[in-house]
Each structure stands twice: as structure tokens, then as C-alpha cells.
Amino acid sequence: MLRISWFNMIRKWFFVFSLLLALTFPAAAGEPIIIPDISSYTVGAAFAGPTRQGFDMAEEEINAAGGVLGRPIKFEHIDDIGDPGAAVTKLEQIILKEKPILFTGCNLATIERAFSAYAKKNKILQISSCTNGDQVVLKDGHDYMFRGAGPLTYGINMGMAERAAQKRKLKWAAINHNYAWGQENLAGFKENLHSYLPQASWVAEHWVTVGKINAGSIVNAVMKSGANAIYTSLWGSDLSQFLREAKKRGLTEKVLIVGEGIGRPYFMKVIKGEMPLGVVTVGILPYEDPVTPKMKAFAQKYQEKYHQSVRYAAMSAYMTATSIVAAIEKAGAVDTEKVAAALKGLKFDSIYGPITVRAIDNVPDNGMWVGETALKNGQPILVNVKYLDGKDYFPSDEYIKKLRAK
């Protein structure tokens, strides 16, 4: 009898403990909501790796807080192999297998465009987690193509052009990768630079195959052109090779350099003390300015979890996950059409603060920081940093309507 009473007491305490645990840590239950993350994990590991980390952090936090509509969320990571045809095949396979209401990912611009065309034709929702070529949401925008995080390439280049124009450099050279990303970046920068500085002219353009830059010959050509400013959207090893060669040959001391990839924390760790001074660039986390508490907490948690500085692609993926959750909750159902409708004009609280998804181009209006490079204790930092409110750095509705009318 005593043993039965003792057993009942243990069962009672176990029930109470389990109830307290459930109330303290509400876990999601039921069938998971599968969100395919089809990213360029092979050819774009530099940005796709952090993308996965951002989604994983978001998934962990969302499910620990009770999930979405009481169900856990699951980001299923898939490699697009870097080929548009193969990527669409993989997308079709995962749609047949899982029947998801939407898919996401961070891809090369060519693959993002192929996905967008598929999403439009098959009426499945695409929420891209990174800013690649703008045309999928500007000229070719449609009701099934959204961005989970901004700003647009256009906005980034508008912010840098605004700062660069203040330097009054009139002879420009361009060095970019020869695919959609490089082409759209240069076009956006040119358009905005000329609006701020109409006298500016372009004396040289160099197009580089990814991973195959001949930095020495490009530096020599730029020096011969007489350019006193350089715009580049190079990234990865091509960017570091170019900057090192330019510094070695004295070019960086003679010209203004503008490039959005130069201010990213991971690139600063690569270039270290070889960073040219005074480069106009964008910052992901400003080095001296205050940030929102949510962003600061995310950056600290990312550092603790992955033992590296926060990456832009990780922030974008995390914010994309936030927008997906907000849209599903607003829709009140796991349904493609209802979630797509909920995304239009969606307002939600992000790591950047309150955000609105613009109805005309389906892009959140979060902003960016623009600053200039300097060295502190031999390490690169950004100075003269200013936060630019994203809603002020989009093309006008009229601009977008004219693009779509062509």
C-alpha cells in the first residue's frame, strides 16, 4: 500500500513538473509546416552558408515559442547546384513531395529569376531571402514573388551614390562580375550617381568572370584611364585580389572606391589591415552607432552559436523567417493564396524595428547603414556611419510602373 502511494506521489509530481515545463517553454506540436530553403549552397557557399544559419536560428526560436498557429515550422535545406534548370527540377521535386505553401532561399540572380517564373506560372509563393537582381520584383514583379528582407540593390546603390556624390569625383571606372548581379548593381549606381552628380562620366568598364579576375591588368587599365573614382560590386576572392593589387600599385591612394561588399564584416576579416581607407560602402551592423535591441541580441546569439561575426545573409534569412511567420499568423491559415494576400502591406516587428512590406514591389522597407572605411588598431572599421531609412531609398511607384509597361 505504501509503495502504491509513493508511486502515485511520484506520478503527481511528474505531472506538475511537466505542466510547469510546458507553460514555461511552450513547444509547438502537430504536423510541421515545411518551408523549403533552396539556396546556392555549392556555388554560393559564402552567402548560402550563413543563410542556413539564419533560418536554423529562426526555426529554433519560433518552435520554442509555440510555432506558427500551434504547429512547428521546419526549414528544409536544399542545394540548387548553381544551375537554373537543375534548380527548377529540384523545386518541382520538393513541391511534389511536400506540397509546401511557399518556398524560400538565397540564390544566384539567374536562379532567382527562374524560380520567379516558375512561381508565377504554378501559383506557388516565393519569398526570396536575399537581395539579388531587382528585376524579379521591379520590372517582372508579380503576386507570387516577395522578398523577405530588403533593401533592394537599387536602394543600396542609391545610398552609396548619395554619399559618393559628396566627394565630387567626376571620372569613374567600373569593375563588376559579368552576370545579372554585376549588371544591375552598376546600372543602379550609375542612374543614382547621375541624379546626384550630373557631371560624372564613365571612362572605363571591366567585366569579370566569377573566380577568374586578372587583378593586375585591370588595375593597370584603370590607372591608364585617368579615373579618379571606382565603383565595384565584386565579392569574394575577386574583390580581395583586386583591392590588394590596387593597394600594392598605389591606386587606392589616388582614387575614391565605392563598393557594397567591402563593408561586410566577414570581408573586413579577410582583408584585415590591407583595407583601403575612405571606401564608401554599406554596413550591416554599424560599428559605433546604436542598433535595435533585437538586432544586437541576434548578433550576440549568432556570435555565441557560430563563433563568427554576424553575416548579412544570416540576418536576411532570419528576417525572412519572421515575415513568413507574421504573414501566416495574419492569414490565419496555412494557405498559399491567403498568405500571399497577407504579405501585401504586411506590418511586422523585425530586428530592424517596425517594417512594412511595400504593396507595389513586395519588398520590406528596412534600411541600411552607409559609411567609410578606416583602420583602428590595425583592423578595418566603418566611420562617418549614417543609418538610411529604407522607405526613402526605393524607386518611385511611377518608375516601377513605367518599367512594367515596357
C-alpha positions, -999 to +999 in steps of 0.1 A: +000+000+000+028+023+009+046+016-024+014+024-044+010+057-025+047+066-032+042+057-069+011+079-071+030+108-054+058+105-080+033+104-108+016+135-094+049+155-090+060+144-125+026+157-139+030+190-121+066+194-133+057+186-169+029+211-168+052+238-154+078+230-181+052+232-208+039+266-195+074+279-192+087+266-226+057+263-249+067+238-277+050+236-310+031+204-316+014+187-346+023+183-382+053+206-391+049+234-417+076+226-442+093+256-458+118+245-485+150+266-484+165+261-519+198+280-518+231+281-538+249+260-513+276+247-537+285+278-558+275+304-533+287+290-500+299+324-489+263+337-487+243+305-486+261+290-455+250+320-433+216+318-449+211+283-435+224+295-401+199+324-400+170+300-409+181+275-383+182+302-356+148+314-365+133+279-366+147+271-331+132+303-317+099+301-334+093+265-323+104+272-287+078+300-286+050+277-298+054+275-335+030+290-361-007+286-355+003+259-329+024+240-354+062+237-356+080+252-386+107+233-405+131+248-430+142+220-453+177+230-468+183+220-504+212+228-527+202+244-561+236+233-576+241+267-592+222+258-624+188+273-632+175+242-649+186+218-622+173+242-596+138+243-610+139+205-612+147+203-575+120+228-568+094+207-587+105+175-568+102+191-534+068+206-543+055+171-554+069+155-523+060+181-496+033+202-512+045+234-494+025+266-495+057+286-502+095+283-507+125+305-499+162+306-504+192+328-513+203+322-549+223+335-578+203+361-597+198+338-627+183+311-605+161+336-586+146+347-619+140+311-630+123+304-596+101+335-600+089+325-634+080+290-620+063+306-590+041+328-613+032+300-637+024+275-609+009+299-584+032+290-556+046+316-533+083+325-535+098+346-506+135+352-515+157+357-485+184+378-502+187+408-524+199+397-558+189+412-592+160+437-587+141+429-619+121+400-603+103+424-580+105+456-602+101+451-639+089+414-637+072+416-603+041+396-597+018+385-568+037+353-560+072+368-558+082+385-525+114+395-508+118+385-471+143+413-464+154+445-481+168+468-491+168+464-529+201+465-549+187+498-562+184+512-527+218+501-516+233+518-547+212+549-542+226+553-507+262+548-518+257+572-547+243+599-524+275+596-502+299+593-532+285+624-549+296+644-519+332+636-528+328+654-562+348+628-582+339+631-619+358+603-638+346+569-629+357+533-637+335+502-631+347+467-622+320+441-618+311+405-623+297+398-658+263+384-648+229+399-637+241+409-602+270+429-615+250+445-643+221+456-621+243+470-594+262+491-619+230+503-636+215+513-603+246+531-592+250+549-625+214+561-625+216+574-590+251+589-592+240+610-623+209+622-604+232+635-576+262+644-597+251+651-634+287+660-644+301+625-636+313+604-666+324+568-671+359+563-686+363+525-683+342+494-676+357+460-668+336+428-666+350+398-646+341+361-647+334+350-611+366+335-597+388+344-627+399+380-621+432+393-636+436+419-610+469+433-622+458+440-657+426+456-645+445+479-621+469+489-649+440+497-672+422+518-646+453+538-639+458+545-676+421+556-680+426+586-657+397+576-635+396+592-601+368+570-587+360+533-590+327+515-585+327+478-579+302+451-569+329+424-569+327+399-539+347+371-525+383+363-536+379+385-567+373+415-546+402+408-522+426+402-551+416+435-568+419+456-536+453+441-527+466+446-562+452+482-563+469+490-529+502+474-539+503+496-571+493+527-553+459+531-569+439+531-537+457+563-526+447+581-558+410+572-563+377+570-544+364+534-542+327+526-538+315+490-532+288+475-511+306+442-504+336+459-489+319+469-457+306+434-448+320+421-415+332+388-430+351+406-458+367+430-433+381+400-415+395+387-448+412+419-459+423+430-424+449+457-424+451+458-462+417+476-463+420+508-483+410+539-464+379+560-472+360+534-492+323+543-494+303+512-485+273+498-467+274+484-432+253+455-418+259+463-382+273+498-376+304+498-356+298+529-334+261+537-339+235+521-317+214+493-331+179+480-322+179+457-291+166+428-312+194+432-337+220+434-310+206+403-293+206+384-326+242+394-334+253+383-299+235+350-302+249+344-337+284+350-324+279+326-295+264+299-316+286+300-347+318+317-333+319+344-360+306+379-366+270+382-378+266+378-415+242+398-437+228+367-453+220+353-419+202+385-409+182+384-441+172+347-436+162+354-400+141+383-411+126+363-439+115+337-414+100+365-392+080+378-422+068+343-431+055+337-396+038+371-394+021+365-428+008+330-418-005+344-385-022+373-402-037+349-428-048+326-400-043+296-423-015+276-440-028+285-475-008+299-504-034+325-516-042+337-481-006+341-471+003+359-503-026+383-497-015+388-461+020+397-472+008+427-492+012+457-470+022+434-440+034+453-410+056+434-385+083+439-359+117+429-372+153+430-360+154+464-378+123+476-359+088+481-374+087+471-410+061+473-438+061+451-469+055+475-498+025+466-519+038+476-553+070+456-553+065+432-523+098+442-506+102+451-469+113+487-463+141+480-438+172+503-442+209+502-442+240+520-429+264+539-452+299+547-440+336+549-450+364+525-442+392+533-417+417+514-396+416+511-358+444+493-341+453+478-375+418+464-381+392+478-405+361+496-392+335+519-406+334+556-397+311+585-406+283+560-404+247+570-410+215+549-409+194+554-440+157+546-436+148+521-462+115+537-472+134+567-486+156+546-508+132+528-532+124+538-568+091+556-571+059+539-579+058+557-612+093+544-620+082+508-614+050+512-634+070+525-664+093+495-661+064+471-662+048+489-691+077+483-714 
